[in-house]
Amino acid sequence: MYSNLFFDFIYQNIVEIRAWIRDLFVIIGGIIALLNWQIALQSYLSQQAQRKIDNSKKLIEQFQNSIDKDDLNQWKQVFLNSYESMGAEPGHFVVFNSNEKAIQIPHANLFISEGKGFYFSDGKMNRGDNVSNINFSSIRHITEQLNIISYEVLYGHTELIILYYELGQIIKSIYYWIDSIEDEDLKKNTYPYFLQMYRKKKRRLEKLPYKIYQGLC
């Protein structure tokens, strides 16, 4: 008796049952499609993240290959001679003449574009050293490399945390040296990608850790 009632119910509602089954398959198909889309998206994002990491490591390696020990030592010396304890005024670093007198040099001079860049004749970076002609073109060379890296950062091709950890101390110091240039038009035309990148990311960069190079503490 009950089986007959069941089959009568099926027969009388066959259209609705077919529609319900069809809708069920549509829902199941949608769920499967959504899961496949999520898997594809996660795979894409993972690949993009890995590309950023790989590109960041490649840029760091290129920087290290382009900047030799003398370049880095020049940056370190200017960095140290920019401290107030060395007698430097804000926006300046000091060099010493043959009489051991500290000479104030504006950081802006480091980015002179003409010729081989800024140099100081008959000077020295530390009291007690022998005087010589000091060529500061290394700072400009370092900044040129940072300008290339900054282009990649601006267009989202890098993992900023990795780059800044390795190069942050150099990036931060050179940004403030460039920022000391009073002529705003000249400043914007001096390594524009570097300046734009730092200004755009400044709030985040100031919260990121970076490597402290030996001899600077």
The 8 nearest C-alpha neighbors of each residue, nearest first, counted from 0:
[[1, 3, 2, 4, 5, 6, 7, 8],
 [0, 2, 4, 3, 5, 6, 7, 8],
 [3, 1, 5, 4, 0, 6, 7, 8],
 [2, 4, 6, 0, 5, 1, 7, 8],
 [3, 5, 7, 1, 2, 6, 8, 0],
 [6, 4, 2, 8, 3, 7, 1, 9],
 [5, 7, 9, 3, 8, 4, 10, 2],
 [6, 8, 4, 10, 5, 9, 3, 11],
 [9, 7, 5, 11, 6, 10, 12, 4],
 [8, 10, 6, 12, 7, 13, 11, 5],
 [11, 9, 7, 13, 8, 12, 6, 5],
 [10, 12, 8, 9, 13, 7, 14, 6],
 [13, 11, 9, 15, 14, 10, 8, 16],
 [12, 14, 16, 10, 9, 15, 11, 17],
 [15, 13, 17, 16, 12, 18, 11, 19],
 [14, 16, 18, 12, 17, 13, 19, 20],
 [17, 15, 19, 13, 18, 14, 12, 20],
 [16, 18, 20, 14, 19, 15, 13, 21],
 [17, 19, 21, 15, 16, 20, 22, 14],
 [18, 20, 16, 22, 17, 21, 15, 23],
 [21, 19, 23, 17, 22, 18, 16, 24],
 [20, 22, 18, 24, 23, 19, 17, 25],
 [21, 23, 25, 19, 20, 24, 18, 26],
 [22, 24, 20, 26, 21, 25, 19, 27],
 [23, 25, 27, 21, 26, 22, 28, 20],
 [26, 24, 22, 28, 23, 27, 29, 21],
 [25, 27, 29, 23, 24, 28, 22, 30],
 [28, 26, 24, 30, 29, 25, 23, 31],
 [29, 27, 25, 31, 26, 30, 24, 32],
 [30, 28, 26, 32, 27, 31, 33, 25],
 [29, 31, 33, 27, 32, 28, 34, 26],
 [30, 32, 34, 28, 33, 29, 35, 27],
 [33, 31, 29, 35, 30, 34, 28, 36],
 [34, 32, 36, 30, 35, 31, 29, 37],
 [35, 33, 37, 31, 36, 32, 30, 38],
 [34, 36, 32, 38, 33, 37, 39, 31],
 [37, 35, 33, 39, 34, 38, 40, 32],
 [38, 36, 40, 34, 39, 35, 41, 33],
 [37, 39, 35, 41, 36, 40, 42, 34],
 [38, 40, 36, 42, 37, 41, 43, 35],
 [41, 39, 37, 43, 42, 38, 36, 44],
 [42, 40, 44, 38, 43, 39, 45, 37],
 [41, 43, 39, 45, 40, 44, 38, 46],
 [44, 42, 40, 46, 45, 41, 39, 47],
 [45, 43, 47, 41, 46, 42, 48, 40],
 [44, 46, 42, 48, 43, 47, 41, 49],
 [45, 47, 49, 43, 44, 48, 42, 50],
 [48, 46, 44, 50, 49, 45, 43, 51],
 [47, 49, 45, 51, 50, 46, 44, 52],
 [48, 50, 52, 46, 51, 47, 53, 45],
 [49, 51, 47, 53, 52, 48, 54, 46],
 [52, 50, 157, 54, 48, 158, 49, 156],
 [51, 53, 49, 55, 50, 54, 158, 56],
 [52, 54, 50, 56, 55, 51, 49, 57],
 [55, 53, 57, 51, 56, 52, 50, 157],
 [56, 54, 52, 157, 58, 57, 53, 158],
 [55, 57, 59, 53, 54, 58, 60, 52],
 [56, 58, 54, 60, 55, 59, 61, 53],
 [59, 57, 61, 55, 60, 56, 62, 54],
 [60, 58, 62, 56, 61, 57, 63, 55],
 [59, 61, 57, 63, 58, 62, 64, 56],
 [62, 60, 58, 64, 59, 63, 65, 57],
 [61, 63, 59, 65, 60, 64, 66, 58],
 [62, 64, 60, 66, 61, 65, 59, 67],
 [63, 65, 61, 62, 66, 60, 67, 59],
 [66, 64, 62, 63, 61, 67, 144, 141],
 [67, 65, 63, 64, 70, 62, 141, 68],
 [66, 68, 70, 69, 65, 71, 64, 63],
 [67, 69, 71, 70, 72, 66, 73, 63],
 [68, 70, 72, 71, 67, 73, 137, 66],
 [71, 69, 137, 73, 67, 68, 72, 66],
 [70, 72, 74, 68, 73, 69, 75, 67],
 [73, 71, 75, 69, 74, 70, 68, 76],
 [74, 72, 76, 70, 71, 75, 69, 77],
 [73, 75, 71, 77, 72, 76, 78, 138],
 [76, 74, 78, 72, 73, 77, 79, 71],
 [75, 77, 73, 79, 78, 74, 80, 72],
 [76, 78, 80, 74, 79, 75, 81, 73],
 [77, 79, 75, 76, 81, 80, 74, 172],
 [78, 80, 76, 81, 77, 82, 75, 215],
 [81, 79, 77, 92, 82, 93, 78, 85],
 [82, 80, 92, 78, 79, 87, 91, 77],
 [83, 81, 84, 85, 80, 87, 79, 86],
 [82, 84, 87, 86, 85, 88, 81, 89],
 [83, 85, 82, 86, 87, 80, 81, 79],
 [86, 84, 83, 82, 87, 80, 81, 93],
 [85, 87, 83, 84, 88, 82, 93, 101],
 [88, 86, 83, 92, 81, 93, 85, 82],
 [87, 89, 91, 90, 83, 86, 92, 103],
 [90, 88, 91, 87, 83, 81, 92, 82],
 [89, 91, 179, 106, 105, 88, 176, 92],
 [92, 90, 105, 106, 104, 88, 89, 87],
 [93, 91, 81, 87, 80, 104, 103, 77],
 [94, 92, 103, 102, 80, 87, 101, 104],
 [93, 95, 124, 102, 101, 123, 122, 96],
 [96, 94, 101, 123, 100, 99, 122, 102],
 [95, 97, 122, 99, 98, 100, 123, 121],
 [96, 98, 99, 130, 122, 95, 121, 100],
 [97, 99, 96, 100, 95, 101, 126, 122],
 [100, 98, 96, 95, 97, 126, 101, 127],
 [99, 101, 95, 98, 96, 102, 97, 94],
 [102, 100, 95, 94, 93, 99, 103, 96],
 [101, 103, 94, 93, 95, 104, 100, 96],
 [102, 104, 93, 92, 91, 101, 87, 105],
 [103, 105, 91, 92, 93, 102, 106, 108],
 [106, 104, 91, 107, 108, 90, 92, 103],
 [107, 105, 91, 176, 108, 109, 90, 104],
 [106, 108, 180, 105, 109, 110, 177, 179],
 [109, 107, 106, 110, 111, 105, 117, 104],
 [108, 110, 107, 106, 117, 111, 135, 138],
 [111, 109, 108, 139, 107, 112, 116, 117],
 [112, 110, 116, 108, 113, 109, 117, 107],
 [111, 113, 116, 110, 114, 115, 139, 117],
 [114, 112, 111, 116, 115, 117, 110, 136],
 [115, 113, 116, 112, 111, 117, 136, 118],
 [116, 114, 136, 113, 117, 112, 134, 118],
 [115, 117, 136, 111, 114, 113, 112, 118],
 [116, 118, 135, 109, 111, 108, 136, 134],
 [119, 117, 134, 133, 135, 120, 116, 132],
 [118, 120, 133, 132, 122, 134, 121, 117],
 [119, 121, 132, 122, 133, 131, 118, 130],
 [122, 120, 131, 130, 132, 96, 119, 97],
 [123, 121, 96, 130, 131, 95, 120, 132],
 [124, 122, 130, 95, 125, 94, 128, 131],
 [123, 125, 94, 95, 126, 122, 76, 93],
 [126, 124, 123, 128, 127, 95, 94, 80],
 [125, 127, 128, 99, 95, 124, 123, 129],
 [126, 128, 125, 129, 99, 123, 130, 97],
 [129, 127, 126, 125, 123, 130, 124, 122],
 [128, 130, 131, 123, 127, 97, 122, 126],
 [131, 129, 122, 123, 121, 97, 128, 96],
 [130, 132, 121, 122, 133, 123, 120, 129],
 [131, 133, 120, 121, 119, 122, 134, 118],
 [134, 132, 119, 118, 131, 120, 135, 122],
 [135, 133, 118, 136, 117, 132, 119, 116],
 [134, 136, 137, 118, 117, 138, 133, 109],
 [135, 137, 116, 139, 138, 134, 115, 140],
 [138, 136, 70, 140, 135, 139, 141, 73],
 [139, 137, 141, 140, 136, 135, 74, 142],
 [138, 140, 142, 136, 137, 141, 110, 143],
 [139, 141, 137, 143, 138, 142, 136, 144],
 [142, 140, 138, 144, 143, 139, 137, 145],
 [141, 143, 145, 139, 144, 140, 146, 138],
 [144, 142, 146, 140, 145, 141, 139, 147],
 [145, 143, 147, 141, 142, 146, 62, 148],
 [146, 144, 142, 148, 147, 143, 149, 141],
 [145, 147, 193, 149, 143, 144, 148, 192],
 [148, 146, 144, 145, 150, 149, 143, 151],
 [147, 149, 145, 151, 150, 146, 152, 144],
 [150, 148, 152, 146, 193, 151, 147, 192],
 [149, 151, 153, 147, 148, 152, 192, 146],
 [150, 152, 156, 148, 149, 154, 153, 157],
 [153, 151, 149, 155, 150, 154, 157, 156],
 [154, 152, 150, 151, 155, 196, 149, 192],
 [153, 155, 151, 152, 156, 150, 157, 149],
 [156, 154, 152, 153, 157, 151, 158, 51],
 [155, 157, 151, 51, 154, 152, 54, 158],
 [158, 156, 51, 55, 152, 155, 159, 54],
 [157, 159, 51, 52, 160, 161, 55, 162],
 [158, 160, 162, 161, 157, 163, 152, 55],
 [161, 159, 163, 162, 158, 164, 207, 208],
 [162, 160, 164, 159, 163, 158, 165, 55],
 [163, 161, 159, 165, 164, 160, 55, 166],
 [162, 164, 167, 166, 160, 165, 161, 159],
 [163, 165, 209, 161, 162, 210, 167, 166],
 [164, 166, 163, 162, 210, 167, 209, 161],
 [167, 165, 163, 169, 168, 164, 162, 170],
 [168, 166, 163, 170, 209, 169, 164, 171],
 [167, 169, 171, 170, 166, 172, 209, 211],
 [168, 170, 172, 167, 166, 171, 173, 74],
 [171, 169, 167, 173, 168, 172, 166, 174],
 [172, 170, 174, 168, 169, 173, 167, 175],
 [171, 173, 169, 175, 174, 170, 168, 176],
 [172, 174, 176, 175, 170, 171, 169, 177],
 [173, 175, 171, 177, 176, 172, 178, 170],
 [176, 174, 178, 177, 172, 173, 179, 171],
 [175, 177, 173, 106, 179, 178, 174, 172],
 [178, 176, 174, 179, 175, 180, 107, 173],
 [177, 179, 175, 180, 176, 174, 186, 181],
 [178, 180, 177, 176, 90, 181, 107, 175],
 [181, 179, 107, 178, 177, 182, 186, 183],
 [182, 180, 183, 179, 186, 178, 185, 107],
 [181, 183, 185, 184, 180, 186, 187, 179],
 [182, 184, 186, 185, 181, 187, 180, 188],
 [185, 183, 187, 186, 182, 188, 189, 181],
 [186, 184, 188, 182, 183, 187, 189, 180],
 [185, 187, 183, 189, 184, 188, 180, 182],
 [188, 186, 184, 185, 191, 189, 183, 194],
 [187, 189, 185, 191, 186, 190, 184, 183],
 [190, 188, 186, 187, 191, 185, 110, 177],
 [189, 191, 193, 146, 192, 188, 194, 143],
 [192, 190, 194, 188, 193, 187, 189, 195],
 [193, 191, 195, 150, 146, 149, 194, 190],
 [192, 194, 146, 149, 196, 191, 195, 190],
 [193, 195, 191, 197, 196, 192, 198, 190],
 [196, 194, 192, 198, 193, 197, 191, 199],
 [197, 195, 199, 193, 194, 198, 149, 192],
 [198, 196, 200, 201, 194, 199, 195, 193],
 [197, 199, 201, 195, 196, 200, 194, 202],
 [198, 200, 196, 197, 201, 195, 202, 153],
 [201, 199, 197, 203, 198, 202, 204, 196],
 [200, 202, 204, 198, 197, 203, 199, 205],
 [203, 201, 205, 204, 200, 206, 199, 198],
 [202, 204, 201, 206, 205, 200, 207, 199],
 [205, 203, 201, 207, 206, 202, 200, 163],
 [204, 206, 203, 202, 207, 201, 208, 200],
 [207, 205, 204, 203, 208, 202, 201, 209],
 [206, 208, 204, 205, 209, 203, 160, 163],
 [209, 207, 164, 206, 210, 163, 167, 205],
 [210, 208, 164, 167, 163, 165, 168, 211],
 [209, 211, 164, 165, 212, 168, 167, 208],
 [212, 210, 209, 213, 168, 215, 216, 167],
 [211, 213, 215, 210, 214, 168, 216, 75],
 [214, 212, 215, 211, 216, 210, 75, 72],
 [213, 215, 216, 212, 75, 211, 79, 76],
 [216, 214, 213, 212, 79, 75, 211, 78],
 [215, 214, 213, 211, 212, 79, 75, 78]]
